[in-house]
Amino acid sequence: NAPSAELDVVGDARISGILTVGSASVVIDGDNNSITVGTGASIYTPSNNELTFGTNNQERVRIDSNGNVGINAVSPTATLYVAGTTNVTGVSTFQDNVNIGTGGTTAFFDVSSGRVGINTVTPSATFEVNGDTNISGTVGIGTSNSEGYELYVNGDGYFTGVVTATTFYAGPTEITGGAFADDLTVTTLKVN
């Protein structure tokens, strides 16, 4: 058969050394298990059953022998392991629980129950915080409108500890000890 190119191999071929394709745009180096594309971009096999991709002469992505993918991580310990900052735009869908932080110590989302835990991986309510909480703004309980109050409760409340208030407003209701299991300290009492 007449060759269709300057080098036309039918069957197996072996090259000891480096094969350069074009004017150094693709270099295949069998001795070092690497392919270099252009300047600084590479595909490399650092050990058996592993594959890396690099840019600017540095490893950027590794697929290890377990199938774990590491981005800027030489030893990925999860199916996808990202070392560094990530930016996700659009919707991300998770089929299983989500930990943010180490072991859920920062935030934990239980996908099956719809519960969120802060500093807990076993939230027993829709939203559970284990630790101190600072809220700047207003909080409405039983309402979406706190009417400008820092805490607005629409419904009954029950307190088992000491309640201290500089000014205590009470609506058209009788204030008795029954609503407070312990003490109620009020500097000014205003009844509407």
N, C-alpha and C positions, 0 to 999 in steps of 0.2 A: 504494500500500500504506500502511496505517496504521502509524505508528512504534510499536515495542514498548517504547521507552524514551524519555526526554526528548531524547536525541540518538541517532538511529538512522541510520547511514550505510550505504548499499548502494553498493559500489564503492570506489574509491580516495579517500583523504583525506590532506591535508597540513596540519600545524600548524606555524607558525613561532613559536617560543617554547617555553614549558614547559607540559606537560599534567599537571595534578594530579588524581589519582584519589582520591576519598574526602577526608577532612580531612587532607591532606598525608601520608597513609600510603604512597602510591606516587607518585613524581614522575618523569616521563619528560622528559628534557632533550635534545632532538634537536641543539641547537647545540653541546653539550658531549659528545655521544655517551654519555650516562649514564642509568642508572635508579637512583633512590634509593628504598629501601624502609625505611619507618620512620625512625628517627633514626640516621644514621651508617652504615647498611649500603648498599652500592652494587654495581652492575655497570657497568663502564666499558670503553670501547674507546680506549686511549691512542694507537694508531696502526693503520694498516691491518692486518687479519688478526690482531689481538691482542685478548685479552679478559682483564679483571681483575675480581676480586671483592674487596670490601673490607668491613671492619667498623670501627667506632669512627673513621670518617673516615680510615682508613689502608688501603693496599693489602695484602692478605694472600696472594692466589693470583693467578698470572699464567699464561695459556696463550699462548705466543708463536706466531709465524707458522710455525715448524717443528713445532708440536705438542708442544713441551717444556712441562712443567708445573713452575712454580716456587712453592714455599711459602716465604713470606718472602724471596723472591729475585726481583729485578726482571729479571735476565738469566739464566734457567735454561740450563745448558749440557748437560743430559742429559734423557732422557725424563721422569724425576722427579728434581727437585733440591730438597732440603730444606735450608734455612739455619736452623740452630737445633737444639735438642734433640728427639730423637724417642723415643717410648715405644711398643714393640710388644708386645702381649700375644697369646698364641696362637702358632700355628706360622706361620713365614714360609718360603715355598718359593722357591728361586732356580733358574732353569734354566741359568744361566751362572755364571761365576766371580764371586766377591765380593771387593772391595777394601775394607779398613777402614783409613782413613788416606789419604795422598796417594801414589798410584801403587803401593799395596801395601807401602809402607815400614813400616807397622805390622803388619797381618795380611792374609793373602791365602788365600782358600779356592778350590781348584781343584775345581769340582764334578764334572768328568768323571773325574778320577783319585782323588778323595777325599783329596787331599793338602792339608796346611796349612803355610803358610810364615810365619814371623815375620821381618820385615825382608828378605824375598825374595819375588819373584813367580814364581820357578821352582823350587819345592821338589822335590828329587829323592828324597825319602823321605816316608813317611806324615806325619811331623812333622819339620820342619826349622827350626832357629833359627840365624839369622845374627847373631852378636853374643854378648855376655855374658848368662848366665842365672843368676838367683838363685832358688833353690827353698827355701821354708820348709816344712818337713814332711819326709816320708819318700818315698823313691823305690824302687820294686821293679822290677827288670829280670828278666823271665822268671817273675814271680810277682805276684799281686795283694796279697800279704801281706808287708810288709817286716819283720815280726816286731819292730818297734820300732827297727830300725836306720835311720839316715839314708839309707844306701845298702845295698840287699840284692840280690845278684846270684845268681840260681838258674841255674846253667850255667857254662860256661867263660868266662874273661875273658882278654884279651890286651892288654898295655900296651906301647907303644913309647917312652914317655917315662919320666921319673923318678917313682917311686911313693914317697911319704913317709908314714909312719904312726907315730903315737905308740905305739899298741898294734896288733899285727897278729895276728889269729886265723887259724889254718889248721886245717882239718878233717883227717880221716885221709888226708893226702896228703903227698907229698914236695915240698918247695919247692926248686926248682932254678932256675938262671939261664935256662932255656929259656922259662919263662913271662914273663920280663921281658927285653925286648930291651936295656934300659939298666940303670939302678941301682934297687935296692930298699933304702931306708933304713928301718930299724925300730929304735925305741927299746926296745920289749919284744916278744918273740915268745912267743906262747902256742899250743901245738899240742894240739888235742883228741885 
